[in-house]
Amino acid sequence: MDTNVVIYYFSGTGNAKRLTTMAADRLHAGGHAVEVRSIEEPGLSPCHDQASWHGFAFPVYCFGVPRIMRRFLENLPPVTDKRAFLLVSTGCEVEGIPMPPTEGRCLPIGRGILADKGYAVVGGTSAPMPNTWIMAVNAPTPEQTTQVVARAECHVQAFIDQVMAGQELWKPTSRIWGPMERLLNPLFQSRGLSRLPRLMRVDGTCTGCGICAQVCPTGNITLVDGRPTWSDRCEQCMRCFQFCPQEAVQSTFIGRTEGRRRYHDPGLTVRELTR
Ligand SMILES: Cc1cc2nc3c(=O)[nH]c(=O)nc-3n(C[C@H](O)[C@H](O)[C@H](O)COP(=O)(O)O)c2cc1C
C-alpha cells in the first residue's frame, strides 16, 4: 500500500519538527509518499492537496495546544475522506525539576477540532523531548538529549507503524490534566503570553545581530538602538533565547535564566526561520 501523507508542524525550537522528520522517514521507509510543511510557510494553503492522510505535529505549551497551532487547526477548511494523526512533543524530566512531562489535553483538544472539520482522526501520541521553556527549567545535558531523542524515535516509529496499519491508537489522557489545563492554560493564554515578554531582556553580551527578531514567529521583536524589545504578540516559543548566538537573552521568572543550558534541535535552523 502506498499513501500520500502531508504532515503540518509548528515547532518552537525544533523538537516537534524532529518528531515530524522521524515520522516522515518511517512513512518513506514503508513506501508512502510524504510531504512536510511548516505552518509558518508564507502563503501556505493547507489541505488543498491530494493527500489522504494529514499529520499534525506541535509542542505542548502549559498543558494545551500552542495558540499559533490552535489557530491553524481552527482555520483548516472542512474535509471529507481524510484521515489524521497527532504528534505532540513534550518536555522531559531533568535534574529533578518539578515539571513532569505531559502533553496535558493536547490530544483531546486537537482531536475535537479535527473531528469537527470532518477528519477521521485515527490516533495521537506524545513523546518526551528536551525541555525548552528556559524561563522555567533547564535543558538536559547533551548526553541526556541523545538518550531522550533516541527513545522518542522508537516511540514515533511504533506509533506510525500501528496507525498506518489502520489501528486506532490514542495515548490515554490522565484525568488530572483536564482541571489543570482548564485552570492554568487560560491564564497562560491571556496574561502569560502578553506579560511574560515584559520580563525578557538582553545582557551586555548582546551584539545587536537581530537573530532573535528574525526567528520570532510573530514578528514580536524589534531592534531599538541595536537592542531587542519585545511587544505583546509573544507565543512563548523560546526561539529568542535558544537561537541567540551569544546566549544574551535573559529573564527572571521561575528563577534566573543566566547559566541555564540553551538548546534547539539542530534540524531547525536560523536560515530556515528567516523568511
Ligand atoms: C511556554 C512553554 C510551555 C511548556 N509547557 C509544557 C507542558 O505543559 N508540559 C510539558 O511536558 N512540556 C512543556 N513544555 C516543554 C515543551 O513542550 C517541549 O520542550 C517541546 O518538546 C518543545 O518542542 P519544540 O522544540 O517543537 O518547540 C513547554 C515549553 C514551553 C516553551
The ligand as an SDF file (V2000), in Angstrom:
LIG
                    3D

 31 33  0  0  0  0  0  0  0  0999 V2000
    5.7770   28.0160   27.0560 C   0  0  0  0  0  0  0  0  0  0  0  0
    6.0770   26.5560   27.2110 C   0  0  0  0  0  0  0  0  0  0  0  0
    5.2280   25.7340   27.9520 C   0  0  0  0  0  0  0  0  0  0  0  0
    5.5080   24.3650   28.0930 C   0  0  0  0  0  0  0  0  0  0  0  0
    4.6170   23.5700   28.7610 N   0  0  0  0  0  0  0  0  0  0  0  0
    4.8590   22.2480   28.8450 C   0  0  0  0  0  0  0  0  0  0  0  0
    3.9110   21.3730   29.4770 C   0  0  0  0  0  0  0  0  0  0  0  0
    2.8320   21.7630   29.9060 O   0  0  0  0  0  0  0  0  0  0  0  0
    4.2410   20.0560   29.5620 N   0  0  0  0  0  0  0  0  0  0  0  0
    5.4300   19.5530   29.0660 C   0  0  0  0  0  0  0  0  0  0  0  0
    5.6960   18.3520   29.1740 O   0  0  0  0  0  0  0  0  0  0  0  0
    6.3240   20.3670   28.4360 N   0  0  0  0  0  0  0  0  0  0  0  0
    6.0570   21.6810   28.3080 C   0  0  0  0  0  0  0  0  0  0  0  0
    6.9430   22.4920   27.6470 N   0  0  0  0  0  0  0  0  0  0  0  0
    8.1380   21.8920   27.0180 C   0  0  0  0  0  0  0  0  0  0  0  0
    7.9400   21.7300   25.5120 C   0  0  0  0  0  0  0  0  0  0  0  0
    6.6410   21.2830   25.2030 O   0  0  0  0  0  0  0  0  0  0  0  0
    8.9360   20.7340   24.9650 C   0  0  0  0  0  0  0  0  0  0  0  0
   10.2420   21.0730   25.2950 O   0  0  0  0  0  0  0  0  0  0  0  0
    8.7520   20.5360   23.4830 C   0  0  0  0  0  0  0  0  0  0  0  0
    9.4400   19.3720   23.1080 O   0  0  0  0  0  0  0  0  0  0  0  0
    9.2360   21.7340   22.6650 C   0  0  0  0  0  0  0  0  0  0  0  0
    9.0350   21.4750   21.2890 O   0  0  0  0  0  0  0  0  0  0  0  0
    9.5550   22.4670   20.1400 P   0  0  0  0  0  0  0  0  0  0  0  0
   11.0570   22.4040   20.1860 O   0  0  0  0  0  0  0  0  0  0  0  0
    8.9980   21.9070   18.8950 O   0  0  0  0  0  0  0  0  0  0  0  0
    9.0400   23.8170   20.4660 O   0  0  0  0  0  0  0  0  0  0  0  0
    6.6780   23.8360   27.4930 C   0  0  0  0  0  0  0  0  0  0  0  0
    7.5360   24.6710   26.7510 C   0  0  0  0  0  0  0  0  0  0  0  0
    7.2400   25.9970   26.5980 C   0  0  0  0  0  0  0  0  0  0  0  0
    8.1680   26.8620   25.7720 C   0  0  0  0  0  0  0  0  0  0  0  0
  1  2  1  0
  2  3  1  0
  2 30  2  0
  3  4  2  0
  4  5  1  0
  4 28  1  0
  5  6  2  0
  6  7  1  0
  6 13  1  0
  7  8  2  0
  7  9  1  0
  9 10  1  0
 10 11  2  0
 10 12  1  0
 12 13  2  0
 13 14  1  0
 14 15  1  0
 14 28  1  0
 15 16  1  0
 16 17  1  0
 16 18  1  0
 18 19  1  0
 18 20  1  0
 20 21  1  0
 20 22  1  0
 22 23  1  0
 23 24  1  0
 24 25  2  0
 24 26  1  0
 24 27  1  0
 28 29  2  0
 29 30  1  0
 30 31  1  0
M  END
$$$$
